[in-house]
Amino acid sequence: MKFYINRMLLLVCFTGSLFFVVGCEQEGPAERAGERVDESMENTGERIEQAGENIQDSAD
């Protein structure tokens, strides 16, 4: 019985680590879309900041 439990524990650990490694290597479409959203938000923030600086410069 103890041998069976050890085998099952080993199998579960191996399978879990396999899923972890495969999941980390492959980038899915949702992750790519999220990265694009992050980039566009960054660009938008930079443009808003630049516009604010331009307004401030023209007010001086």
mmCIF file of the N, C-alpha and C atoms, coordinates in Angstrom:
data_MODEL
# 
_entry.id   MODEL 
# 
loop_
_atom_site.group_PDB 
_atom_site.id 
_atom_site.type_symbol 
_atom_site.label_atom_id 
_atom_site.label_alt_id 
_atom_site.label_comp_id 
_atom_site.label_asym_id 
_atom_site.label_entity_id 
_atom_site.label_seq_id 
_atom_site.pdbx_PDB_ins_code 
_atom_site.Cartn_x 
_atom_site.Cartn_y 
_atom_site.Cartn_z 
_atom_site.occupancy 
_atom_site.B_iso_or_equiv 
_atom_site.pdbx_formal_charge 
_atom_site.auth_seq_id 
_atom_site.auth_comp_id 
_atom_site.auth_asym_id 
_atom_site.auth_atom_id 
_atom_site.pdbx_PDB_model_num 
ATOM 1   N N  . MET A 1 1  ? 0.829  -1.194 0.000   1.00 0.00 ? 1  MET A N  1 
ATOM 2   C CA . MET A 1 1  ? 0.000  0.000  0.000   1.00 0.00 ? 1  MET A CA 1 
ATOM 3   C C  . MET A 1 1  ? 0.873  1.258  0.000   1.00 0.00 ? 1  MET A C  1 
ATOM 4   N N  . LYS A 1 2  ? 1.955  1.232  0.791   1.00 0.00 ? 2  LYS A N  1 
ATOM 5   C CA . LYS A 1 2  ? 2.834  2.396  0.860   1.00 0.00 ? 2  LYS A CA 1 
ATOM 6   C C  . LYS A 1 2  ? 3.515  2.645  -0.490  1.00 0.00 ? 2  LYS A C  1 
ATOM 7   N N  . PHE A 1 3  ? 3.875  1.568  -1.187  1.00 0.00 ? 3  PHE A N  1 
ATOM 8   C CA . PHE A 1 3  ? 4.498  1.681  -2.499  1.00 0.00 ? 3  PHE A CA 1 
ATOM 9   C C  . PHE A 1 3  ? 3.544  2.352  -3.484  1.00 0.00 ? 3  PHE A C  1 
ATOM 10  N N  . TYR A 1 4  ? 2.275  1.989  -3.438  1.00 0.00 ? 4  TYR A N  1 
ATOM 11  C CA . TYR A 1 4  ? 1.255  2.569  -4.316  1.00 0.00 ? 4  TYR A CA 1 
ATOM 12  C C  . TYR A 1 4  ? 1.099  4.063  -4.046  1.00 0.00 ? 4  TYR A C  1 
ATOM 13  N N  . ILE A 1 5  ? 1.077  4.464  -2.802  1.00 0.00 ? 5  ILE A N  1 
ATOM 14  C CA . ILE A 1 5  ? 0.943  5.879  -2.437  1.00 0.00 ? 5  ILE A CA 1 
ATOM 15  C C  . ILE A 1 5  ? 2.153  6.665  -2.923  1.00 0.00 ? 5  ILE A C  1 
ATOM 16  N N  . ASN A 1 6  ? 3.343  6.121  -2.739  1.00 0.00 ? 6  ASN A N  1 
ATOM 17  C CA . ASN A 1 6  ? 4.560  6.796  -3.201  1.00 0.00 ? 6  ASN A CA 1 
ATOM 18  C C  . ASN A 1 6  ? 4.550  6.952  -4.723  1.00 0.00 ? 6  ASN A C  1 
ATOM 19  N N  . ARG A 1 7  ? 4.105  5.920  -5.435  1.00 0.00 ? 7  ARG A N  1 
ATOM 20  C CA . ARG A 1 7  ? 4.034  5.987  -6.890  1.00 0.00 ? 7  ARG A CA 1 
ATOM 21  C C  . ARG A 1 7  ? 3.049  7.068  -7.338  1.00 0.00 ? 7  ARG A C  1 
ATOM 22  N N  . MET A 1 8  ? 1.903  7.109  -6.711  1.00 0.00 ? 8  MET A N  1 
ATOM 23  C CA . MET A 1 8  ? 0.891  8.096  -7.074  1.00 0.00 ? 8  MET A CA 1 
ATOM 24  C C  . MET A 1 8  ? 1.382  9.513  -6.781  1.00 0.00 ? 8  MET A C  1 
ATOM 25  N N  . LEU A 1 9  ? 2.045  9.692  -5.646  1.00 0.00 ? 9  LEU A N  1 
ATOM 26  C CA . LEU A 1 9  ? 2.588  11.000 -5.294  1.00 0.00 ? 9  LEU A CA 1 
ATOM 27  C C  . LEU A 1 9  ? 3.636  11.434 -6.313  1.00 0.00 ? 9  LEU A C  1 
ATOM 28  N N  . LEU A 1 10 ? 4.486  10.527 -6.705  1.00 0.00 ? 10 LEU A N  1 
ATOM 29  C CA . LEU A 1 10 ? 5.500  10.821 -7.717  1.00 0.00 ? 10 LEU A CA 1 
ATOM 30  C C  . LEU A 1 10 ? 4.854  11.175 -9.051  1.00 0.00 ? 10 LEU A C  1 
ATOM 31  N N  . LEU A 1 11 ? 3.845  10.442 -9.440  1.00 0.00 ? 11 LEU A N  1 
ATOM 32  C CA . LEU A 1 11 ? 3.146  10.711 -10.684 1.00 0.00 ? 11 LEU A CA 1 
ATOM 33  C C  . LEU A 1 11 ? 2.467  12.076 -10.656 1.00 0.00 ? 11 LEU A C  1 
ATOM 34  N N  . VAL A 1 12 ? 1.832  12.420 -9.561  1.00 0.00 ? 12 VAL A N  1 
ATOM 35  C CA . VAL A 1 12 ? 1.168  13.712 -9.440  1.00 0.00 ? 12 VAL A CA 1 
ATOM 36  C C  . VAL A 1 12 ? 2.182  14.848 -9.499  1.00 0.00 ? 12 VAL A C  1 
ATOM 37  N N  . CYS A 1 13 ? 3.298  14.706 -8.811  1.00 0.00 ? 13 CYS A N  1 
ATOM 38  C CA . CYS A 1 13 ? 4.340  15.744 -8.828  1.00 0.00 ? 13 CYS A CA 1 
ATOM 39  C C  . CYS A 1 13 ? 4.927  15.910 -10.227 1.00 0.00 ? 13 CYS A C  1 
ATOM 40  N N  . PHE A 1 14 ? 5.186  14.806 -10.894 1.00 0.00 ? 14 PHE A N  1 
ATOM 41  C CA . PHE A 1 14 ? 5.747  14.871 -12.239 1.00 0.00 ? 14 PHE A CA 1 
ATOM 42  C C  . PHE A 1 14 ? 4.772  15.528 -13.209 1.00 0.00 ? 14 PHE A C  1 
ATOM 43  N N  . THR A 1 15 ? 3.506  15.125 -13.149 1.00 0.00 ? 15 THR A N  1 
ATOM 44  C CA . THR A 1 15 ? 2.501  15.689 -14.037 1.00 0.00 ? 15 THR A CA 1 
ATOM 45  C C  . THR A 1 15 ? 2.310  17.176 -13.776 1.00 0.00 ? 15 THR A C  1 
ATOM 46  N N  . GLY A 1 16 ? 2.275  17.571 -12.510 1.00 0.00 ? 16 GLY A N  1 
ATOM 47  C CA . GLY A 1 16 ? 2.128  18.983 -12.168 1.00 0.00 ? 16 GLY A CA 1 
ATOM 48  C C  . GLY A 1 16 ? 3.288  19.812 -12.671 1.00 0.00 ? 16 GLY A C  1 
ATOM 49  N N  . SER A 1 17 ? 4.491  19.315 -12.504 1.00 0.00 ? 17 SER A N  1 
ATOM 50  C CA . SER A 1 17 ? 5.652  20.065 -12.974 1.00 0.00 ? 17 SER A CA 1 
ATOM 51  C C  . SER A 1 17 ? 5.690  20.119 -14.496 1.00 0.00 ? 17 SER A C  1 
ATOM 52  N N  . LEU A 1 18 ? 5.218  19.075 -15.156 1.00 0.00 ? 18 LEU A N  1 
ATOM 53  C CA . LEU A 1 18 ? 5.165  19.067 -16.615 1.00 0.00 ? 18 LEU A CA 1 
ATOM 54  C C  . LEU A 1 18 ? 4.199  20.137 -17.120 1.00 0.00 ? 18 LEU A C  1 
ATOM 55  N N  . PHE A 1 19 ? 3.025  20.232 -16.512 1.00 0.00 ? 19 PHE A N  1 
ATOM 56  C CA . PHE A 1 19 ? 2.069  21.266 -16.897 1.00 0.00 ? 19 PHE A CA 1 
ATOM 57  C C  . PHE A 1 19 ? 2.637  22.655 -16.637 1.00 0.00 ? 19 PHE A C  1 
ATOM 58  N N  . PHE A 1 20 ? 3.360  22.808 -15.557 1.00 0.00 ? 20 PHE A N  1 
ATOM 59  C CA . PHE A 1 20 ? 3.955  24.101 -15.220 1.00 0.00 ? 20 PHE A CA 1 
ATOM 60  C C  . PHE A 1 20 ? 4.969  24.515 -16.277 1.00 0.00 ? 20 PHE A C  1 
ATOM 61  N N  . VAL A 1 21 ? 5.825  23.607 -16.673 1.00 0.00 ? 21 VAL A N  1 
ATOM 62  C CA . VAL A 1 21 ? 6.866  23.914 -17.659 1.00 0.00 ? 21 VAL A CA 1 
ATOM 63  C C  . VAL A 1 21 ? 6.248  24.209 -19.022 1.00 0.00 ? 21 VAL A C  1 
ATOM 64  N N  . VAL A 1 22 ? 5.302  23.410 -19.447 1.00 0.00 ? 22 VAL A N  1 
ATOM 65  C CA . VAL A 1 22 ? 4.664  23.616 -20.746 1.00 0.00 ? 22 VAL A CA 1 
ATOM 66  C C  . VAL A 1 22 ? 3.884  24.921 -20.748 1.00 0.00 ? 22 VAL A C  1 
ATOM 67  N N  . GLY A 1 23 ? 3.210  25.220 -19.657 1.00 0.00 ? 23 GLY A N  1 
ATOM 68  C CA . GLY A 1 23 ? 2.438  26.456 -19.563 1.00 0.00 ? 23 GLY A CA 1 
ATOM 69  C C  . GLY A 1 23 ? 3.314  27.690 -19.595 1.00 0.00 ? 23 GLY A C  1 
ATOM 70  N N  . CYS A 1 24 ? 4.504  27.611 -19.059 1.00 0.00 ? 24 CYS A N  1 
ATOM 71  C CA . CYS A 1 24 ? 5.396  28.763 -19.040 1.00 0.00 ? 24 CYS A CA 1 
ATOM 72  C C  . CYS A 1 24 ? 6.054  28.989 -20.395 1.00 0.00 ? 24 CYS A C  1 
ATOM 73  N N  . GLU A 1 25 ? 6.255  27.950 -21.160 1.00 0.00 ? 25 GLU A N  1 
ATOM 74  C CA . GLU A 1 25 ? 6.942  28.091 -22.441 1.00 0.00 ? 25 GLU A CA 1 
ATOM 75  C C  . GLU A 1 25 ? 6.051  28.677 -23.511 1.00 0.00 ? 25 GLU A C  1 
ATOM 76  N N  . GLN A 1 26 ? 4.786  28.325 -23.514 1.00 0.00 ? 26 GLN A N  1 
ATOM 77  C CA . GLN A 1 26 ? 3.911  28.743 -24.591 1.00 0.00 ? 26 GLN A CA 1 
ATOM 78  C C  . GLN A 1 26 ? 3.132  29.992 -24.192 1.00 0.00 ? 26 GLN A C  1 
ATOM 79  N N  . GLU A 1 27 ? 3.113  30.949 -25.095 1.00 0.00 ? 27 GLU A N  1 
ATOM 80  C CA . GLU A 1 27 ? 2.386  32.194 -24.868 1.00 0.00 ? 27 GLU A CA 1 
ATOM 81  C C  . GLU A 1 27 ? 1.083  32.109 -25.656 1.00 0.00 ? 27 GLU A C  1 
ATOM 82  N N  . GLY A 1 28 ? -0.014 32.182 -24.952 1.00 0.00 ? 28 GLY A N  1 
ATOM 83  C CA . GLY A 1 28 ? -1.311 32.047 -25.596 1.00 0.00 ? 28 GLY A CA 1 
ATOM 84  C C  . GLY A 1 28 ? -1.821 33.357 -26.158 1.00 0.00 ? 28 GLY A C  1 
ATOM 85  N N  . PRO A 1 29 ? -2.927 33.297 -26.872 1.00 0.00 ? 29 PRO A N  1 
ATOM 86  C CA . PRO A 1 29 ? -3.483 34.507 -27.484 1.00 0.00 ? 29 PRO A CA 1 
ATOM 87  C C  . PRO A 1 29 ? -3.955 35.526 -26.451 1.00 0.00 ? 29 PRO A C  1 
ATOM 88  N N  . ALA A 1 30 ? -4.447 35.069 -25.325 1.00 0.00 ? 30 ALA A N  1 
ATOM 89  C CA . ALA A 1 30 ? -4.898 36.012 -24.288 1.00 0.00 ? 30 ALA A CA 1 
ATOM 90  C C  . ALA A 1 30 ? -3.718 36.781 -23.705 1.00 0.00 ? 30 ALA A C  1 
ATOM 91  N N  . GLU A 1 31 ? -2.600 36.102 -23.536 1.00 0.00 ? 31 GLU A N  1 
ATOM 92  C CA . GLU A 1 31 ? -1.410 36.773 -23.006 1.00 0.00 ? 31 GLU A CA 1 
ATOM 93  C C  . GLU A 1 31 ? -0.874 37.799 -23.997 1.00 0.00 ? 31 GLU A C  1 
ATOM 94  N N  . ARG A 1 32 ? -0.867 37.451 -25.278 1.00 0.00 ? 32 ARG A N  1 
ATOM 95  C CA . ARG A 1 32 ? -0.410 38.404 -26.297 1.00 0.00 ? 32 ARG A CA 1 
ATOM 96  C C  . ARG A 1 32 ? -1.339 39.613 -26.362 1.00 0.00 ? 32 ARG A C  1 
ATOM 97  N N  . ALA A 1 33 ? -2.633 39.368 -26.276 1.00 0.00 ? 33 ALA A N  1 
ATOM 98  C CA . ALA A 1 33 ? -3.592 40.479 -26.288 1.00 0.00 ? 33 ALA A CA 1 
ATOM 99  C C  . ALA A 1 33 ? -3.397 41.371 -25.069 1.00 0.00 ? 33 ALA A C  1 
ATOM 100 N N  . GLY A 1 34 ? -3.146 40.772 -23.921 1.00 0.00 ? 34 GLY A N  1 
ATOM 101 C CA . GLY A 1 34 ? -2.896 41.549 -22.707 1.00 0.00 ? 34 GLY A CA 1 
ATOM 102 C C  . GLY A 1 34 ? -1.653 42.408 -22.834 1.00 0.00 ? 34 GLY A C  1 
ATOM 103 N N  . GLU A 1 35 ? -0.627 41.865 -23.445 1.00 0.00 ? 35 GLU A N  1 
ATOM 104 C CA . GLU A 1 35 ? 0.600  42.640 -23.647 1.00 0.00 ? 35 GLU A CA 1 
ATOM 105 C C  . GLU A 1 35 ? 0.345  43.823 -24.580 1.00 0.00 ? 35 GLU A C  1 
ATOM 106 N N  . ARG A 1 36 ? -0.459 43.606 -25.618 1.00 0.00 ? 36 ARG A N  1 
ATOM 107 C CA . ARG A 1 36 ? -0.784 44.706 -26.538 1.00 0.00 ? 36 ARG A CA 1 
ATOM 108 C C  . ARG A 1 36 ? -1.576 45.796 -25.823 1.00 0.00 ? 36 ARG A C  1 
ATOM 109 N N  . VAL A 1 37 ? -2.493 45.392 -24.962 1.00 0.00 ? 37 VAL A N  1 
ATOM 110 C CA . VAL A 1 37 ? -3.271 46.372 -24.200 1.00 0.00 ? 37 VAL A CA 1 
ATOM 111 C C  . VAL A 1 37 ? -2.344 47.165 -23.286 1.00 0.00 ? 37 VAL A C  1 
ATOM 112 N N  . ASP A 1 38 ? -1.421 46.478 -22.610 1.00 0.00 ? 38 ASP A N  1 
ATOM 113 C CA . ASP A 1 38 ? -0.466 47.167 -21.738 1.00 0.00 ? 38 ASP A CA 1 
ATOM 114 C C  . ASP A 1 38 ? 0.366  48.177 -22.512 1.00 0.00 ? 38 ASP A C  1 
ATOM 115 N N  . GLU A 1 39 ? 0.846  47.771 -23.673 1.00 0.00 ? 39 GLU A N  1 
ATOM 116 C CA . GLU A 1 39 ? 1.662  48.679 -24.493 1.00 0.00 ? 39 GLU A CA 1 
ATOM 117 C C  . GLU A 1 39 ? 0.860  49.893 -24.941 1.00 0.00 ? 39 GLU A C  1 
ATOM 118 N N  . SER A 1 40 ? -0.378 49.665 -25.368 1.00 0.00 ? 40 SER A N  1 
ATOM 119 C CA . SER A 1 40 ? -1.179 50.797 -25.835 1.00 0.00 ? 40 SER A CA 1 
ATOM 120 C C  . SER A 1 40 ? -1.518 51.736 -24.684 1.00 0.00 ? 40 SER A C  1 
ATOM 121 N N  . MET A 1 41 ? -1.741 51.197 -23.489 1.00 0.00 ? 41 MET A N  1 
ATOM 122 C CA . MET A 1 41 ? -2.012 52.051 -22.332 1.00 0.00 ? 41 MET A CA 1 
ATOM 123 C C  . MET A 1 41 ? -0.776 52.868 -21.966 1.00 0.00 ? 41 MET A C  1 
ATOM 124 N N  . GLU A 1 42 ? 0.391  52.253 -22.066 1.00 0.00 ? 42 GLU A N  1 
ATOM 125 C CA . GLU A 1 42 ? 1.640  52.973 -21.807 1.00 0.00 ? 42 GLU A CA 1 
ATOM 126 C C  . GLU A 1 42 ? 1.821  54.112 -22.805 1.00 0.00 ? 42 GLU A C  1 
ATOM 127 N N  . ASN A 1 43 ? 1.606  53.811 -24.079 1.00 0.00 ? 43 ASN A N  1 
ATOM 128 C CA . ASN A 1 43 ? 1.743  54.837 -25.115 1.00 0.00 ? 43 ASN A CA 1 
ATOM 129 C C  . ASN A 1 43 ? 0.748  55.964 -24.906 1.00 0.00 ? 43 ASN A C  1 
ATOM 130 N N  . THR A 1 44 ? -0.475 55.619 -24.555 1.00 0.00 ? 44 THR A N  1 
ATOM 131 C CA . THR A 1 44 ? -1.493 56.638 -24.313 1.00 0.00 ? 44 THR A CA 1 
ATOM 132 C C  . THR A 1 44 ? -1.095 57.524 -23.139 1.00 0.00 ? 44 THR A C  1 
ATOM 133 N N  . GLY A 1 45 ? -0.599 56.915 -22.073 1.00 0.00 ? 45 GLY A N  1 
ATOM 134 C CA . GLY A 1 45 ? -0.158 57.690 -20.913 1.00 0.00 ? 45 GLY A CA 1 
ATOM 135 C C  . GLY A 1 45 ? 0.976  58.636 -21.254 1.00 0.00 ? 45 GLY A C  1 
ATOM 136 N N  . GLU A 1 46 ? 1.919  58.164 -22.066 1.00 0.00 ? 46 GLU A N  1 
ATOM 137 C CA . GLU A 1 46 ? 3.038  59.017 -22.462 1.00 0.00 ? 46 GLU A CA 1 
ATOM 138 C C  . GLU A 1 46 ? 2.557  60.185 -23.323 1.00 0.00 ? 46 GLU A C  1 
ATOM 139 N N  . ARG A 1 47 ? 1.609  59.923 -24.227 1.00 0.00 ? 47 ARG A N  1 
ATOM 140 C CA . ARG A 1 47 ? 1.099  60.996 -25.082 1.00 0.00 ? 47 ARG A CA 1 
ATOM 141 C C  . ARG A 1 47 ? 0.313  62.020 -24.272 1.00 0.00 ? 47 ARG A C  1 
ATOM 142 N N  . ILE A 1 48 ? -0.447 61.564 -23.286 1.00 0.00 ? 48 ILE A N  1 
ATOM 143 C CA . ILE A 1 48 ? -1.197 62.488 -22.431 1.00 0.00 ? 48 ILE A CA 1 
ATOM 144 C C  . ILE A 1 48 ? -0.228 63.339 -21.616 1.00 0.00 ? 48 ILE A C  1 
ATOM 145 N N  . GLU A 1 49 ? 0.827  62.711 -21.122 1.00 0.00 ? 49 GLU A N  1 
ATOM 146 C CA . GLU A 1 49 ? 1.839  63.454 -20.371 1.00 0.00 ? 49 GLU A CA 1 
ATOM 147 C C  . GLU A 1 49 ? 2.510  64.502 -21.256 1.00 0.00 ? 49 GLU A C  1 
ATOM 148 N N  . GLN A 1 50 ? 2.839  64.126 -22.480 1.00 0.00 ? 50 GLN A N  1 
ATOM 149 C CA . GLN A 1 50 ? 3.466  65.061 -23.417 1.00 0.00 ? 50 GLN A CA 1 
ATOM 150 C C  . GLN A 1 50 ? 2.518  66.206 -23.748 1.00 0.00 ? 50 GLN A C  1 
ATOM 151 N N  . ALA A 1 51 ? 1.239  65.891 -23.938 1.00 0.00 ? 51 ALA A N  1 
ATOM 152 C CA . ALA A 1 51 ? 0.263  66.942 -24.226 1.00 0.00 ? 51 ALA A CA 1 
ATOM 153 C C  . ALA A 1 51 ? 0.149  67.899 -23.046 1.00 0.00 ? 51 ALA A C  1 
ATOM 154 N N  . GLY A 1 52 ? 0.176  67.372 -21.842 1.00 0.00 ? 52 GLY A N  1 
ATOM 155 C CA . GLY A 1 52 ? 0.133  68.225 -20.652 1.00 0.00 ? 52 GLY A CA 1 
ATOM 156 C C  . GLY A 1 52 ? 1.337  69.139 -20.566 1.00 0.00 ? 52 GLY A C  1 
ATOM 157 N N  . GLU A 1 53 ? 2.509  68.606 -20.896 1.00 0.00 ? 53 GLU A N  1 
ATOM 158 C CA . GLU A 1 53 ? 3.726  69.422 -20.884 1.00 0.00 ? 53 GLU A CA 1 
ATOM 159 C C  . GLU A 1 53 ? 3.643  70.510 -21.958 1.00 0.00 ? 53 GLU A C  1 
ATOM 160 N N  . ASN A 1 54 ? 3.107  70.170 -23.132 1.00 0.00 ? 54 ASN A N  1 
ATOM 161 C CA . ASN A 1 54 ? 2.968  71.167 -24.204 1.00 0.00 ? 54 ASN A CA 1 
ATOM 162 C C  . ASN A 1 54 ? 2.011  72.282 -23.795 1.00 0.00 ? 54 ASN A C  1 
ATOM 163 N N  . ILE A 1 55 ? 0.924  71.906 -23.146 1.00 0.00 ? 55 ILE A N  1 
ATOM 164 C CA . ILE A 1 55 ? -0.035 72.914 -22.668 1.00 0.00 ? 55 ILE A CA 1 
ATOM 165 C C  . ILE A 1 55 ? 0.616  73.810 -21.623 1.00 0.00 ? 55 ILE A C  1 
ATOM 166 N N  . GLN A 1 56 ? 1.373  73.195 -20.745 1.00 0.00 ? 56 GLN A N  1 
ATOM 167 C CA . GLN A 1 56 ? 2.045  73.951 -19.681 1.00 0.00 ? 56 GLN A CA 1 
ATOM 168 C C  . GLN A 1 56 ? 3.092  74.910 -20.281 1.00 0.00 ? 56 GLN A C  1 
ATOM 169 N N  . ASP A 1 57 ? 3.825  74.437 -21.286 1.00 0.00 ? 57 ASP A N  1 
ATOM 170 C CA . ASP A 1 57 ? 4.824  75.282 -21.952 1.00 0.00 ? 57 ASP A CA 1 
ATOM 171 C C  . ASP A 1 57 ? 4.167  76.459 -22.667 1.00 0.00 ? 57 ASP A C  1 
ATOM 172 N N  . SER A 1 58 ? 3.039  76.204 -23.312 1.00 0.00 ? 58 SER A N  1 
ATOM 173 C CA . SER A 1 58 ? 2.385  77.296 -24.040 1.00 0.00 ? 58 SER A CA 1 
ATOM 174 C C  . SER A 1 58 ? 1.722  78.297 -23.086 1.00 0.00 ? 58 SER A C  1 
ATOM 175 N N  . ALA A 1 59 ? 1.399  77.869 -21.875 1.00 0.00 ? 59 ALA A N  1 
ATOM 176 C CA . ALA A 1 59 ? 0.805  78.772 -20.896 1.00 0.00 ? 59 ALA A CA 1 
ATOM 177 C C  . ALA A 1 59 ? 1.852  79.691 -20.290 1.00 0.00 ? 59 ALA A C  1 
ATOM 178 N N  . ASP A 1 60 ? 3.098  79.293 -20.306 1.00 0.00 ? 60 ASP A N  1 
ATOM 179 C CA . ASP A 1 60 ? 4.188  80.112 -19.721 1.00 0.00 ? 60 ASP A CA 1 
ATOM 180 C C  . ASP A 1 60 ? 4.556  81.212 -20.616 1.00 0.00 ? 60 ASP A C  1 
# 
